[in-house]
């Protein structure tokens, strides 16, 4: 078997649907879907359901778009309740989530632990010397504001940063129990290292791109690879000799200029 990964399918955009539908079956392989499948429960269910019929197992980590509560969605739950409902949906489809036991896998002789994450962000990726309030005010003044501010509700937490810190605490408790003799492949929607958040056109958007609290996780937890999306800037990067793989499809206006194919990327075994 191989472990493959993709993210940011955004199937609510009509130009993306044919690309996602064209992902070829790979019945012996596992597929990570690292968030931003869609905004509505029905689109999320349909897309993940289709992928489960193409792959041996699908693993989902939530992006910010799945956690939006929009007026046209049949699922009107907010915050933690919405996340928990989506976890239930995934389990009904046989899709693994960050709430399930971490799986030990062997991909052609490469043994590792697969760790899907849900962490969120805490506005810590902001310009030096600015408070969160100052950084947000500058974003509003420039007109660069993530739609999360209006549609991703942190209930019952007081704000999204508090939710992120709670998720970090819960996750670190689990990670500290991992067997130390196996490397780890992480999957998360947001970049897991601050150096990867490079947004030349909209640097203000870094506020909504993760947290500095995971900056040492690739060393602390013996990472083999760190899979992520969110930035819509596909690429493979090395940080301290650890692979960081941005695997997003993104929007049509972004991917139409890239050379194809727009297929899942092989994560394990490590590509030659």
C-alpha positions as CSV (number, residue, x, y, z in Angstrom):
1,X,0.0,0.0,0.0
2,X,0.9,3.7,-0.4
3,X,-0.2,6.7,1.6
4,X,-1.4,9.5,-0.6
5,X,-2.7,13.0,0.3
6,X,-4.7,15.9,-1.1
7,X,-6.5,18.9,0.4
8,X,-8.6,21.9,-0.4
9,X,-10.8,20.2,-2.9
10,X,-13.5,23.0,-2.5
11,X,-16.1,21.0,-4.5
12,X,-18.7,23.7,-4.0
13,X,-16.8,25.5,-6.8
14,X,-18.1,24.0,-10.1
15,X,-14.8,23.9,-11.8
16,X,-13.3,21.8,-9.0
17,X,-15.9,19.0,-9.1
18,X,-14.8,17.4,-12.4
19,X,-11.2,17.4,-11.1
20,X,-12.2,15.7,-7.9
21,X,-14.4,13.2,-9.7
22,X,-11.5,12.3,-12.0
23,X,-9.3,11.2,-9.2
24,X,-8.6,7.6,-10.2
25,X,-9.3,4.6,-8.0
26,X,-6.4,3.3,-6.0
27,X,-8.0,0.5,-4.0
28,X,-4.9,-0.7,-2.1
29,X,-3.9,2.8,-0.9
30,X,-4.9,5.1,1.9
31,X,-5.8,8.7,1.2
32,X,-5.4,11.7,3.5
33,X,-7.9,14.5,2.8
34,X,-6.4,17.4,4.8
35,X,-9.4,19.7,5.0
36,X,-11.6,22.1,3.0
37,X,-13.6,19.5,1.2
38,X,-16.6,21.8,1.1
39,X,-18.8,24.1,3.3
40,X,-22.0,22.0,3.5
41,X,-22.8,18.7,5.2
42,X,-24.2,17.3,2.0
43,X,-21.2,18.1,-0.2
44,X,-18.8,16.8,2.5
45,X,-20.7,13.6,2.8
46,X,-21.0,13.1,-1.0
47,X,-17.3,13.8,-1.7
48,X,-15.9,11.7,1.2
49,X,-18.3,8.9,0.3
50,X,-17.1,8.8,-3.3
51,X,-13.5,8.8,-2.2
52,X,-14.1,5.8,0.2
53,X,-15.2,3.8,-2.8
54,X,-11.9,4.6,-4.6
55,X,-9.4,4.0,-1.7
56,X,-8.8,1.4,0.9
57,X,-9.2,4.0,3.6
58,X,-9.8,7.7,3.8
59,X,-8.5,9.9,6.6
60,X,-10.0,13.4,7.1
61,X,-8.7,16.4,9.0
62,X,-11.1,19.4,9.2
63,X,-10.3,22.6,7.4
64,X,-11.8,26.0,8.2
65,X,-14.4,25.7,5.5
66,X,-16.0,22.5,6.9
67,X,-16.5,24.4,10.2
68,X,-18.3,27.3,8.7
69,X,-22.0,27.6,9.6
70,X,-23.7,28.9,6.5
71,X,-27.4,29.8,5.9
72,X,-27.8,27.3,3.1
73,X,-26.5,24.3,5.0
74,X,-28.9,21.7,6.6
75,X,-26.4,21.4,9.4
76,X,-26.7,24.5,11.5
77,X,-24.6,23.4,14.4
78,X,-21.8,25.8,15.5
79,X,-18.3,25.3,16.9
80,X,-17.5,22.2,18.8
81,X,-20.9,20.7,18.2
82,X,-20.5,21.1,14.4
83,X,-17.1,19.5,14.5
84,X,-18.4,16.6,16.6
85,X,-21.3,16.1,14.1
86,X,-18.9,16.0,11.2
87,X,-16.8,13.4,13.1
88,X,-20.0,11.3,13.4
89,X,-20.6,11.7,9.7
90,X,-17.1,10.6,8.8
91,X,-17.4,7.5,11.1
92,X,-20.6,6.6,9.4
93,X,-18.7,6.5,6.1
94,X,-15.8,4.6,7.5
95,X,-13.5,7.7,7.3
96,X,-10.9,8.1,10.0
97,X,-10.8,11.4,12.0
98,X,-8.5,13.1,14.5
99,X,-10.7,11.7,17.2
100,X,-9.9,8.1,16.3
101,X,-7.0,5.9,17.5
102,X,-3.8,6.6,15.6
103,X,-3.0,3.9,13.1
104,X,0.3,2.1,12.7
105,X,0.9,1.6,9.0
106,X,3.5,-0.2,6.8
107,X,3.9,1.2,3.3
108,X,6.3,-1.1,1.4
109,X,8.5,-1.6,4.4
110,X,8.2,1.9,5.8
111,X,6.5,1.6,9.2
112,X,5.1,4.7,10.9
113,X,2.2,6.1,12.9
114,X,-0.4,8.2,11.1
115,X,-1.6,11.1,13.1
116,X,-4.5,13.3,11.8
117,X,-4.8,16.6,13.6
118,X,-7.4,19.2,14.3
119,X,-5.7,22.2,15.9
120,X,-7.0,25.5,14.5
121,X,-5.2,28.8,14.8
122,X,-4.5,31.4,17.4
123,X,-3.4,34.6,15.5
124,X,0.1,34.0,16.7
125,X,1.5,34.2,13.1
126,X,1.3,38.0,13.1
127,X,3.7,40.9,12.5
128,X,6.3,41.3,15.2
129,X,5.5,43.8,17.8
130,X,1.7,43.9,17.1
131,X,-1.0,42.6,19.4
132,X,-3.7,40.4,18.1
133,X,-6.1,43.3,18.2
134,X,-3.7,45.6,16.3
135,X,-3.0,42.9,13.7
136,X,-6.8,42.3,13.2
137,X,-7.5,46.0,13.0
138,X,-4.8,46.4,10.3
139,X,-6.5,43.5,8.3
140,X,-9.9,45.1,8.5
141,X,-8.4,48.4,7.4
142,X,-6.7,46.8,4.4
143,X,-9.8,44.7,3.5
144,X,-8.0,41.4,3.8
145,X,-10.2,39.5,6.3
146,X,-10.8,35.8,6.4
147,X,-14.4,34.7,6.2
148,X,-13.8,32.7,9.3
149,X,-14.4,35.9,11.3
150,X,-18.1,35.7,10.2
151,X,-18.8,32.0,9.7
152,X,-16.4,29.9,11.9
153,X,-17.9,30.1,15.4
154,X,-15.8,28.8,18.4
155,X,-18.8,27.9,20.6
156,X,-18.6,27.2,23.5
157,X,-15.1,28.7,23.6
158,X,-14.8,32.5,24.0
159,X,-12.8,32.8,20.7
160,X,-11.0,30.8,18.1
161,X,-7.6,31.1,19.8
162,X,-9.0,29.6,23.0
163,X,-10.4,26.7,21.0
164,X,-7.0,26.2,19.3
165,X,-5.2,26.1,22.7
166,X,-7.6,23.6,24.0
167,X,-7.0,21.4,20.9
168,X,-3.3,21.8,21.3
169,X,-3.5,20.6,25.0
170,X,-5.7,17.6,24.1
171,X,-3.5,16.6,21.2
172,X,-0.2,16.9,23.1
173,X,-1.5,14.6,25.8
174,X,-2.1,11.9,23.1
175,X,1.2,12.6,21.3
176,X,3.1,12.1,24.5
177,X,1.8,8.6,24.6
178,X,3.1,7.6,21.1
179,X,5.6,4.8,20.9
180,X,9.0,6.4,20.5
181,X,10.4,3.7,18.2
182,X,8.3,4.7,15.2
183,X,8.4,7.8,13.0
184,X,5.2,9.9,12.7
185,X,3.3,11.2,9.6
186,X,1.2,14.2,10.6
187,X,-1.8,15.5,8.7
188,X,-3.2,18.9,9.5
189,X,-5.1,21.5,7.5
190,X,-2.9,24.4,8.5
191,X,0.9,24.6,8.1
192,X,2.7,23.1,11.1
193,X,5.8,25.3,10.9
194,X,5.7,29.2,10.8
195,X,8.5,29.4,8.2
196,X,6.1,27.8,5.6
197,X,3.5,30.6,5.9
198,X,4.9,32.7,3.0
199,X,2.1,34.7,1.3
200,X,3.6,37.3,-1.0
201,X,0.3,38.7,-2.3
202,X,-1.6,38.7,1.0
203,X,0.8,38.6,3.9
204,X,-1.9,39.8,6.3
205,X,-3.7,36.4,5.8
206,X,-1.0,34.7,7.9
207,X,-3.1,35.5,11.0
208,X,-5.5,32.6,9.9
209,X,-2.8,30.1,9.0
210,X,-1.9,28.1,12.2
211,X,0.0,28.6,15.4
212,X,3.6,29.0,16.5
213,X,2.9,26.3,19.1
214,X,3.6,23.5,16.7
215,X,6.9,24.8,15.4
216,X,9.0,22.1,17.2
217,X,6.6,19.2,16.7
218,X,8.5,17.8,13.7
219,X,11.6,17.3,16.0
220,X,9.8,16.6,19.3
221,X,7.6,13.8,17.9
222,X,10.1,12.2,15.4
223,X,8.2,13.2,12.3
224,X,8.8,11.5,8.9
225,X,6.5,13.9,7.1
226,X,4.1,16.8,7.8
227,X,1.1,17.0,5.4
228,X,-0.9,20.2,5.2
229,X,-2.9,22.4,2.9
230,X,-4.8,25.7,3.4
231,X,-2.3,28.0,1.6
232,X,-3.2,26.8,-1.9
233,X,0.5,26.8,-2.7
234,X,1.4,23.3,-3.6
235,X,5.0,22.2,-2.8
236,X,7.4,20.0,-1.0
237,X,9.7,21.6,1.6
238,X,12.4,20.5,4.0
239,X,12.7,21.9,7.5
240,X,15.4,20.3,9.6
241,X,15.5,17.5,7.0
242,X,11.8,16.7,7.6
243,X,9.4,16.7,4.6
244,X,6.6,19.2,4.7
245,X,4.1,18.5,2.0
246,X,1.5,21.2,0.9
247,X,-1.0,19.1,-1.1
248,X,-3.9,21.5,-1.9
249,X,-5.9,21.7,-5.1
250,X,-7.2,25.2,-4.4
251,X,-9.5,27.3,-6.6
252,X,-9.7,27.1,-10.4
253,X,-8.2,30.6,-10.8
254,X,-5.1,29.2,-9.0
255,X,-4.7,25.6,-10.3
256,X,-5.6,26.4,-14.0
257,X,-2.1,27.9,-14.5
258,X,-0.3,24.9,-12.9
259,X,0.9,21.9,-14.8
260,X,-1.2,18.9,-14.0
261,X,-2.1,16.3,-13.0
262,X,-4.0,17.5,-9.9
263,X,-3.8,14.0,-8.3
264,X,-3.1,13.0,-4.7
265,X,0.6,13.2,-3.8
266,X,2.5,10.1,-2.6
267,X,3.6,10.6,1.0
268,X,4.7,7.1,2.0
269,X,6.8,5.3,1.2
270,X,9.0,8.4,0.6
271,X,9.1,9.2,-3.1
272,X,12.5,8.4,-4.6
